[in-house]
Amino acid sequence: MRGETQAVHLSEIMNRHKLYPEYELALPLMAVKKSSLKRLVEGDLLLVGMGHLDMVLLQEGKVCANVILDEAYNTRKIKITMLVENTDTVPNSKKYKTLKCSFGTVQSRMLKVGHHIGIASLDLQEVVLMSEEKIWAKGLLVNVDDEIAVQVKEVIK
């Protein structure tokens, strides 16, 4: 019993002290009407407007790299395709909010074009819809007429 307790505490300590910088893996940022965001219900579809899965790495809310899904040695990884220097974020206005569809966080020791980052711990089916650090809903990635969409699974009020 004591060994299990020590292992749990060691695991918690290791999770608090990260070795590498953390980045949030998300779909590209989108502008959505505030009224549409407030009227979200379970089963709604949010068309992303992409035919293939392009993603971004965010650090402190700013886009720092564009990435694509890549398979290397039978494991799922993401590959950095472009580093982003100046981030033109979608500004929040009276009518629109910036919506982030997040998959979770990953760690990487370096950010350079062509670098692969392992994402085995992330489920790329599930996304969290966030705006201004508020979670609006949880959803699933689906394919609608050969276009990527997010289907709302649970609305968080």
N, C-alpha and C positions, 0 to 999 in steps of 0.2 A: 504494500500500500504506500509506503513512504517513497519508494522508487518512482511510482506513478505520479505522485505529487511533485517530486523534484523535476520530472520530465515535463510536466505541465508548466511549471514555473519557468523552466529554461526556455520552453517554446514561446511563452509570453514575452520574455526578455528579448529573445531574438527577433520577434515580430515588432517590438518597439524600436530597436536599433537597426535601421536599414543600412546596408552597405553601399548601395548605389542610389542615385536619384530616382524618384518615382514619377511616372508619367501616366496620365489618364488616357485610355484608348477609347475613342468615340467616333461616331459618324461626323462628317463635316457639319459645322454649325449652321442652323437654319433660322429664318425669321418666320414666326407664326403669329397670326392675329391673336390678341389677348382674349377676345371673346370666344374664339375657337378653342383656345387652351382651357378656358374655364368651363366649356360645355363638353369636355371629353367624357365619354362613357365607355364601359367595357365593350369590346368588340369593334371599336372605331379603327379605321385604317388611316395611317398617315403616310402618304406617298412621299418617298425621299427624292425621287427624280433621278435615280441612277440605275443603270443596267448591270453594273458589277460593283463589288464591295470595295469602295475606297474609304479609307479611314484616316484619322489624324491623331497625333499625340499632343496632349495638352499639358502644360505645366503652369500652375497658378492661373488657370483660366485662359491662357493664351496658347494659340497654336504654335508648336515649335517644329513639327515635321509631318509630312504626308507619308502614309504607309499603305501597303497592300498586303493581302493574305498570301502566304507562300508556304509551300510544303517542302521541307528539307529533311531527308532521311526518315520519312514516314512520321514526322512530327509537325504539328501546326506551329508556324512562326509567322511573324510579320516582318516585312522587309521595308526599310526606309528608302523611299524613292526621291524625296526632296526635302531639304531643310528650309524652314520658313524663317526669314530674318524679321521682316516687318509684318505684323499681324493686323490685317484690316478686319476687325471684329464687326459683326452686324450690330449697329447701335440700337439700344432699346429706345422706343418712342412711345407716344400715347397709344398708338394702334398695335404695334408689334413688339414681341419679346424674342430674345435670342434663345433658341431651344437647343439643348445639348442632349444627344442620345448616347449615353455612356455604357461601355461594356465592363469597366473596372480599371484597376491600376496595374501597371507593369513596371519592373525595374530594369534599368539598362545602365551599364557603366560608360557607354559612349553613344553619341548621336552623330552618325556620319552616313552618307548615302551608301547603300548596299549592305549595311549592317543588319543582321537578323536578330530578332528578340523573341524568345520563347513565350508562348501564350497558353501553355497546357493547362494552367490553373483557371483560365477564363472560359466561360460558356458564351460563345458568340451568337447563340440563339436569343439570349435574354438581354434586354437593354433597360436602362433606367432613363426616363425623360425628366430632365431638369432645366430649370430656368431661374437665374439669379440665386443659385445655391438652394433652391426649393425643389423638392421632388414632387412632380405632378402625377406621374404614373409609372407603372412597370409594364413592359411589353415584350413581344416576340418579333424577331425578324421573319418576314414571310415574303413569298414571291407572288406578285400580282401582275399577270400579263407580261412576264419577263422584265419586271421592274421591281426593285427592292422597296418594301414597305414595312412599317412598324404597326403591328396589331396590338391595341391596348388590351392588356390582360387584367390589370388592376389599377383603379384610379385611387389616388391618395389625396384626401381632402384635408 
